[in-house]
Amino acid sequence: MKRFTYPALLLTVGLLSLTEKPATTDWPEYNGGPDRNHFSPLTQLNAGNVAGLQVAWEYASGGVDTLKNNTQIQCNPLIIDGVLYGVSAGSQAFALDAATGRELWKTAFTDDTFAMNSRGVTYWTDGRQARIYFAYGSLLYALDARTGKPVTSFGKGGKINLKEGLARPGADEYVVSNTPGVVYKNLLIMGHRVSEVAPALPGDVRAYDLHTGRLVWTFHTIPHSGEYGANTWPKDGHRNFGGANNWMGMAIDRQRGIVYVPTGTAAFDLYGSTRPGQNLFANSLIALDAATGKRRWHFQTIHHDIWDRDIPAPPNLFTVVHDGKKVDAVSVLSKQGFLFAFDRVTGKPLFPIEERPMPASTVPGEKAWPTQPIPLKPAPFTRQSFPESDINDFVTDRDTVLAQLRRWQSGKQFFPLPLSPNRTVFFPGTDGGAQWGGAAVDEAGIMYVPSKQIPVTMALVPTPAGSLSVRTVERTGSQLYQTHCANCHGQNREGSHDGSYPALVSISQKRNETSVAQVLAKGQGMMPAFTNLKEAERKAIVDFLFGKTTSVASKGGLNTAPYHHTGFTRWYDRAGYPVSRPPWGTLTAIDMNTGEHRWQVPLGEYPELVAKGIPPTGTDNYGAPAVTAGGLLFIASSRDELIRAFDRKTGRELWRAKLPAAGYASPSTYAVDGKQYVVIACGGGKLKTKSGDRYVAFALP
């Protein structure tokens, strides 16, 4: 076994300087580094030899749930001094020998909390001790990096509860951390995920002492009375609204002491009549002083979001030549296919951004913001509308698709949701465009963006009248289902087309009533815990799902919107393919020095369509690339269960390998004893693909 040491980060004057050792071997932070650029300076693998890659080792991480069959692994593992740190399909942290895949330790937490898909861990060392910070649901652990045991001096017995300090009357209790935080000196800066319905908790960004777990500072993303931005909400907005949270991760400029924090939508995220106004700091990139949490500057990418258009990924930090001068820049992607880039210090846009008039809402009470910011450069990396000419040439039910497209709202961005039976066509769909994997950036300032171009249709429907009463009244399980569950699982329990939200029509064939009640109480996968509902209310929903009619005394109204959406419906034809013209998934190279696109290629394929002579169409995808100084770009992400290597200069595919399950995650690349490896988590489970628990590493023989 390799000797375990901690030279990656050095101690300076009693505080962590985070001066990294020569970056030739490690993948020391989430997405590769504090800049979140997914970049490695390794050069052993290159265009001339990448075709020789073979499997070096596999690790079965455990935790696949064959009952629900949509267990996932979204982790981007860290590799530091020959040790790989990751998270299993069962949400347990582990450490491996990075050269062999041999397990060194693995946690076995069984806390009474909800654990969801984790995208990774945070590493810290002072040269004498090393820690892994790992979130298991709402619990944030400090683990000894050598043994995996909790560091008992941190919080209470090695953990703190991220729920503490967020609770308020009328809110639910759903808080989890799915993306690693960032370290700045003696601070660990954390975001979290909350629910997307009205009872959601607030999205405060918080910094903790990484030795003790003590809360050091808080930034209110829904400003409190008297704070900057409070006038963009109704009075006492922070007491009544939630969301606007950092679930996607952040980047940090440690030299300047600035942490860059993107945020998502306020709740309820697709109907906002109760929260009129611009709604700062939802849907914003916020530059905060990392030591104090004070705002330096911000930019809001969506005003009064009623489209679920969260900033989907961490920012990227890079240096470009702009107007003849070197500029340290920060950028964020959007689900719409936009890219916003700014001077990292001042917040000044690198390229023009224009506020353009947008359509008004036709739904009673809704006041859509009259304008939205549109970047004029770079050009969007996805198409921006779905006209009749873009209907797929081989769609199976063209007449039906054409009739629906002519009847529904389409043709431009930012159509507010109408009342059913009309619908808005989102293109790109509600989860991108860009998604949580984010972009890679190389040392020359070239950005590589994976994205998808699949239409989604959606509308609003009235919430059952009984659910809006502030009095305690009898409500049926069906009414409670429509109020709390139909947004994701469909009005008729049909689920989502991609399998992210399972159908519940035949739930009794997969689960018993006890297990469904437990999921309602604690949550699972993408589903929050319904802790705001009483046990009798949850039981009434379970009874409804299992064919029984039950009524229960229930008090609603306070946090119930008068309308809820019909679900995230990807628009597929009867054969199961998107109704839009390919490509359905793309990989785009953008020169951030000039704002010009260099190339775009399809990402992913359907083998059965290729066999019919149809060129690669691209597929729905989740995850991101890793780019190297050796001229390569590695990415899995696609539903075809392949990992690929591309020439980063041309977009030409150079290598591919079949994975045991789809790699809906971001690869890491590292070297041990002079050998370069590429590793990917193969969790599958989304897009109706099989689940898996493997990590697979590739290297030259």
SULWO-V654251 format. One record per run of one state. SS is the DSSP state (2 for helix, 1 for strand, 0 for the rest). FROM is the first residue (numbers start at 1). TO is the last residue. If there is no record, write none. Layout:
SS/FROM/TO, SS/FROM/TO
This chain:
0/1/8, 1/9/12, 0/13/14, 1/15/20, 0/21/26, 1/27/27, 0/28/29, 2/30/32, 0/33/38, 1/39/40, 0/41/49, 2/50/52, 1/53/60, 0/61/77, 1/78/80, 0/81/82, 1/83/87, 0/88/92, 1/93/97, 0/98/102, 1/103/106, 0/107/121, 1/122/125, 0/126/129, 1/130/136, 0/137/138, 1/139/144, 0/145/149, 1/150/150, 0/151/158, 1/159/161, 0/162/175, 1/176/176, 0/177/181, 1/182/184, 0/185/186, 1/187/190, 0/191/192, 1/193/193, 0/194/201, 1/202/202, 0/203/204, 1/205/209, 0/210/214, 1/215/219, 0/220/229, 2/230/232, 0/233/236, 2/237/240, 0/241/241, 1/242/243, 0/244/249, 1/250/253, 0/254/257, 1/258/262, 0/263/265, 1/266/267, 0/268/272, 2/273/275, 0/276/283, 1/284/289, 0/290/294, 1/295/300, 0/301/315, 1/316/322, 0/323/324, 1/325/333, 0/334/338, 1/339/343, 0/344/348, 1/349/349, 0/350/352, 1/353/357, 0/358/370, 1/371/375, 0/376/387, 2/388/390, 1/391/391, 0/392/397, 2/398/407, 0/408/408, 1/409/409, 0/410/418, 1/419/419, 0/420/423, 1/424/426, 0/427/428, 1/429/429, 0/430/431, 1/432/432, 0/433/438, 1/439/441, 0/442/445, 1/446/452, 0/453/455, 1/456/458, 0/459/459, 1/460/462, 0/463/464, 2/465/468, 0/469/471, 1/472/476, 2/477/484, 0/485/485, 2/486/489, 0/490/506, 2/507/509, 0/510/512, 2/513/522, 0/523/523, 1/524/524, 0/525/526, 1/527/527, 0/528/534, 2/535/545, 0/546/550, 1/551/555, 0/556/562, 1/563/565, 0/566/568, 1/569/570, 0/571/571, 1/572/572, 0/573/577, 1/578/578, 0/579/579, 1/580/580, 0/581/584, 1/585/591, 0/592/595, 1/596/602, 0/603/606, 2/607/611, 0/612/620, 1/621/621, 0/622/623, 1/624/624, 0/625/625, 1/626/628, 0/629/631, 1/632/635, 0/636/637, 1/638/638, 0/639/641, 1/642/647, 0/648/652, 1/653/658, 0/659/665, 1/666/666, 0/667/667, 1/668/672, 0/673/674, 1/675/684, 0/685/690, 1/691/700, 0/701/701
